[in-house]
């Protein structure tokens, strides 16, 4: 199938889709029509909840996990799986030989534009509803964040893409590309409009935990500014989040990626998943569970698919300061260690695969699997997209570039102090300045945020990708971006053009 922009779904279906663990409930839509649907506050909430659902898409129908692009495309991980032919296109992509007609990139493109479409449906239909104006403004702010998030994915992966700010008529499908600068400006506009109308995290009732907050919009704006190297603008945005008092570092690093650590004090943007929605492989975009758990677990007795295998170079980074960084044991499994309640990790237990390490952050125990149905499409681990530690490290980086090394060291050392805990023999405060300080910030991002989908994009945005990834096949001026899916170029009769070098 060739995707078109937007991925068309009926307005009626939006009222039936669901996404969040608590705040979204399915309701029957018998008797609902387009003409009578967008009438009440409940209709507005149902519409924006359907836009939230698009955040959960991971197989559409091919895989397009954040960690595909952020981890496997970097020096932190290799593809893994059952062998080279298991998702062979991903092997080609990670070695920078990727084809332009892969269904992996088609799936990413299609999922992002479907999310944009759903947000546009909200933004076009909710303003006319007579309802509480504060709630209406919040819903529109949520939709603008969601639209900005999907454009952030598109522009960091593909560069300039078609800018769709309304529900398209069929005559508008063959859109050309806008420039990357235009997409970034649109993202900033959406987020700047969303920030003042979104509640603080503390202002939401418990049943709305997981909804988009003011801090989430500020944090995504911060990421957008950092990607564009707008450091002077980024630093005050980071400081607004820090000074809000809404977030703090979870004292125990190892707790962050456990079930008990979901939506913790350092969670700023976290995509919600649940293990009891009855999802299945045939309806991937209607599931409320994640596929990441099964894709990243080891094979053999651990009943996973064995993807996203940590590299030795990544593990070595945790020993770079002359001691073992305590975060390593919470980031990867090493041979001889227990893999939760599933048994001891040995290569024999994985079915004889040669890997020395497996990812740990999105591991789920057997006891945490779905209580009914197939557990594989019903993983319950939330996706921790933006954490407070990420914000502190972006603040440190922006402050460094703005000449404020004291502020940079302060934010950097907060992250290290949490990881150090009560052990005074590791992770001393950084006192360096100049290039050594910037390198310390880069190192901290790699070990603090490892295997969370950041590394490739960090290397690209800071200009280090040619040096670090060059030995893996990365070509400067080409591989900062992925190829536009060939199916999209054909579907638009050539209105879309390919990225240079493909």
N, C-alpha and C positions, 0 to 999 in steps of 0.2 A: 504494500500500500504506500502511496506517495502522500505525505502530509501536505496540507495546505495551511495557510495562515488565515484565520485562526483554526485550531482544531475544533470543529463544530460539535457542540453538544447542546441539546435543547435547553431552553431556559427552565422548562419544567423539571428537568432532571436535577437541576441545582438544588431544588428544595428537598431532594431525597438523599443526597450524598452526605457523608459524615466524616469527621476526622478526629476530634479531640477525645481524650480519655474521659473527661467529665462534662464539658460544657455543651456537647453536641448530642442531641437525641434524634433518632429517625422518627419521622411522622408520615402517616399515609398521605398520598397526594391524589387520591381518587376525587374526581370532580374539579381539580385545579386546572385552570387554563392560564395562558399568558395574560389575558385581559384582567383576570381577577386575582392573580398571585401577588403582585407587588402593591399590597394595600395596607399592611399592618407592620408594627414593629417586629412581630414574630417572623413575618415574611423577610424582613430586612436581615434579621439574625440568621435565618436559614440560608439566605443567599450568601452572606459572608462566610458562614461555616463551610459552604461548598467550595469557596475559594481557598479556605484553609486546607481542605482535603487534598488539593493539588500539591501542597508542600510534602505530602507523604509519598508521592510517586517515586518509585525506584526501578520498576520494570514496566516499560511502556511501549511495546512489550519487551524490548531488549533492556539490558541493564544500563543504568546511567547514574550509579551511586556517586556521591560526592568524593568518596575515597578512590574511585576509579581514577578520577582526574587529579586529585590533590596528592594522593599517596603513590599509586602505582606508576604514574607518569613522572615521579620524582626519584631521587636516590634513596628514599626511605623504605621502599617496598618493591617487590616484583609481583607479577601476576599470580603465580601459583596455580591452583586448580589441579586437575588430574593429569595435566601435561600440556605441551605446547598447543595442541589442537583444541583444548578446552577454552572456548571464547578466543579463538585464534586472532580475531581482529584486535582484541585488547593487547595481545603480544605485539602485533604490528604497531599499534599506537605507542606502547611504552618504549619501543625501540626506534620511534620516530620514523617509521615506514608506513604509517597508517593510511589506509585507503580513504577515498572521499565518499564511498558509497556504503559505509558500514552502518548497520542498523543501530549500533551503539550511539552514534552521534545523531542519527535520525530520532532516536528515542529521547535524547536530551533536548533537542530542538523542539520536538512535539510537546513534551511535558511542560517545558517553559512557556511556550505560547498558549497551551491550554490554561495554565495558571494565570497568564496575563488576560486571556479571554474572560475567565471567571471573575477576575477583579474588575474588568471593564463592565461586566454585566451589573455588578453591584454599583459601580460609580455612575452608571447611566440610569438605573431604575430606583435606587433608594432615595435620591434627593426629592423626588415627587411625593413620597409617602408622608402623610401627616402623623407625626410621632414625636416623642420627646427629642428636642433638638440636640441635647448633649449626647444622648445615645446615638442619634443619627450621625453626629460629627465623629464619634468614636468609631462607628462602623465604617465610615468613609475613610478614616485614618488607617484602620486595619487593612482595607482594600488597597490603599495607596502603598502601604508597606509591602504587601504581598506582590503587587505589581513591580515595585522597585527591586524586590528580592529576585524575581525571575529575570528581570533585565540585568541585574548584577551578574547572575549566572551566565547569561548570553554574552554580555560584553567582555567578560573575562575569558570566556572560552573562544568566542568567534570574532571579537572586535565589533565593528559596526554591523548592525542588523536592522531589519525593518522596524520602525517605531510605530506601534499600534496603540493609540490612546483612546480608542472607542471600539464598539462592536462593529466589525466590518460588514459592509454589504458585499454580495458576491462579485460585484464589478470592481471591488477594491483588493481582491486577493493577490494580484500580481504586483506586489510592492517591491520597489528597489531598496537597497540598503541605505540607511542613514549612517552618518559617520559615527565613530566611537565617541567623539567629543559630544555629539548631539545626544547620544544615549546616556552618557555620564551626566550631562546637564539635566536630562529628564529624570534620572534617578534622584539627583540632588533635589530637584523641585518637588517630586513626590514626597520625599522624606522630610523636607523642610515644612511642607504643608501638613504632614501627618504628626510631627512631633508635638505641636502645641495642643492638639485635640486628643491625643492618646493619654490614658491614665498612667500614673506611676504604677509600678508593680504592686506596691502596698495598698493601692486604691481599689484593686480588684478583689471581689469576694473569693473565698476558697474554691468555689465551684467553677470559677473562670480561670483557674491556674493554667497557664499555657497560652493564653491569649497574648497578642502583640501589645507590648507596653511602650511607653515613651522611651525608656532606656534601650529597648530593642531597636527602635527607629534611629536613635542617636548612634548606637553602635554600628548599625549598617551604614549610616552616613559616614561615620569614622572610617570604616573599611573602604568605602568608595573614595574618600579623600586621600587615604593612604595609597590606594592603588594608582591614583593620579599624581602622587608625590606632592600634594597640596599640604605640606606640613604646617604652614602657618595657620591654615584654616582647621587642620585636624586637631592640633593640640587643645584649643579651647573646647572642642566637642568632647574629646576624651575627658577633660577636666570637669565638664558638666556632669558626665556619668559618675565620675569618681566622687565629686562633691555632693551628689544627690543623696548619699547615704542609703541608697536602695540595695546595694550589693556589697558583699565582702567575700574574701577568699574562704572557701570551705577549709577548716583547719586540717582535715585529713585528706591529703591528695588521693589516697587509695579509695576513698569513699565516693568520689565524684562519679565514677562510671558503674557504680552498683545500683541495684534497684532502689535502695534507700537514699541514694544520692541524686535521684531525679528531681529536677526543678529546685535544686539546692540554692544556697545563698549566693553562689557565683554564677548562676544560670541567667543569661540575658536573653538569648534566643535559642529555644530548644524545641525541636519538632517532636510532637507527641505521637507515641505509638502504644498499642495495647495488644495483649496476647489472647483476648477473648472475644474477638469480633467475628470469628467463624470465616475468616478470609480463605481464599483458595487460589490456586495457580491460574485458573481460568479468568479471574476477574481482578487482575493485579491493581488496577487503578480504583477499585472499590474497596480494597483492603484497608484495615486500620492497623495491621501489624507490619513490622519491618522484615525484609529479607536479609538484612545485613548480618544478623546473628548466624544464620545457617551458612551464608556465603563465606564468612570469615572463620568459622570453627574448623578445626582440623578434620581430616577424613578418618576413616577407620571407625574405631569404637566411639569417636567423638561426634560422629554423625553429621559432619559438616562438609563443605565443598572445598575448603582449604585455599581461599584466595587472600590476597593482600599480605604476602609473606614479608616480614621485616628483613632488611638487608644487614649484613655484617657491618657495613659502614654506618648505618643508623645506630646499631647497638654500640659500636665503638664511640659514638658521640657522647654516650653516657659515662665514659671513662676518661674523657678528654682532660679533666682537671686533676687527674692523678688519684681519683677514688671513684667508687661506683655511686653514681647519682641515685638516690633512693627512689626516684620516679621510674627507674627501669623496671623494677619488679611489678609495677602496676601497669606497665605499657606492653610488655611482651612476656610470653611463656618461654621458658628455657627447658631443655630436656632434663627430665628427672623431677620436674615440679608438678604438683597436682593441677589438673585443669578442672577447677571447681569440683563438683560432685560427679564428674564423668570419668575420673581415673587419672593415673599418672601419665604424663607425656613422655612416651618413648617413640622412636621412629617406627618400631614394630607395631605399636598400638595405633599409629596413624595409617596403617596399611603399607608401610615400607617407604613412605615418601622421604626425601633426603633433607627436608628443611630442619634447620637447627632452632628456628624461632617461629612462633605464631603470635598474631595480634591478640591482645587481652582486653582492650577497652570495651569492645562490643561482644565479649563472650557472655553467653547466658548459661546458667546451670540447668541441668535436667529438671530440677524441681521447679524452675521458673517457666517451663514451657506451657503452651496453651493447654487449658484444662479440657478442651474437646477439639476434635477435628485434627487436621494436619498441622503439626507445630511449625513446619518450615516457613510457610508464608505468614505466620502469626507471631513473629518475634516481638517481644515487648520492650526492647531497649530504646529509649528516646535518643534522638540525634542531638548531641550537644554542639550546636552550630557556632554560637558566640558565647564564650565564657568571660568572666571578669578578668581572669589572668590575661586573656588575649587583649582586652582593652588596656590593661596596665602596660603590657609590652608594646602595644601600638603607641601609647602615650610616651613611653620611654624613647621609642624610635623617633617620633615627631619632635619631642623636646630636644633630642640630640641634634637633629638637623636644624633646629631653630636656635642653636647655641646655648641651650639651657641644660647643661650637663648635670647640674645638681638635681633637677627634677627628673632627668632621665635615670640617674642612679637610684633615686628614691623609689620610683615605680618598679624598676628592675629588681631591686633588692627586696621589695615586698613579696614578689613572686618567689624568689629564692628562699626567703625566710620561712614561708609556708612549707616549701618542699623540705627544708632542713629539719623542721620540727624541733625536737629536743636533742638532736645530735649535733654538738658543736664542732665536730671534726669534719663536717662536709659543708659545701656550699657557703663559704664565707661571703660577706658582703663584697660586691665589686667596688673597687676604688679607682679603676682605670679611667682614663680620659682619651679623647681623640679616637683614632681608628680602633684602638683596643676596646674601647667602650662600645662602639658600634658592633664590633665582632662579638662581644659578650651578649649583646641584645639578640643578635641573630642566633647565637648558640642557644640562648634561653628559649627562644621561640621553638627551636627544633625539638628540644627535650621536653618542654612543658606541654606543647601542643602536638606532639608526635602521633602520627596515625589518626589524626582528626580531620584530614582533608585539606591542610593548609600549605604543605611544603612546596609543591610545584608552583603555586601562585605566589608564595613569598619569594621564591627564586626569580620568577619572571618580573614581579613588580619592583624588585630591588636591583635588577640588572645583573644578577649573579648567575642566571641560568646558563649562558654560554660556557662559562668556566666550569661550573659544577656538573652540568648535564652534557656538555660537549662530548666527553668520552662515551656516553650512551647513545650518541647519534644526533643530539640537539644541534640545529643550525640556527645561528643568530639571524634575525630578520624573517624567519619562517615559522619556527616552532613555538614562538610566544603565543601563537593562536592555533586553533584546530581548524581543519578544513570545513567549509560550509557543506552540509550534506548534499551530495549530488542530486538526490531526489528533489530537494527544494529548488535547486536551480532549474531542473527540468519542469517541475510543477508550476513555476512562475514564468515559463517560456523565456528563460534567460534574463528576467528582470533582476534576479539576484546574480551577483558575480562572485567568483571564487577568491579566496585569500591568496596572497602572493606565495609562490613556491609550491603550490599544489596543482 
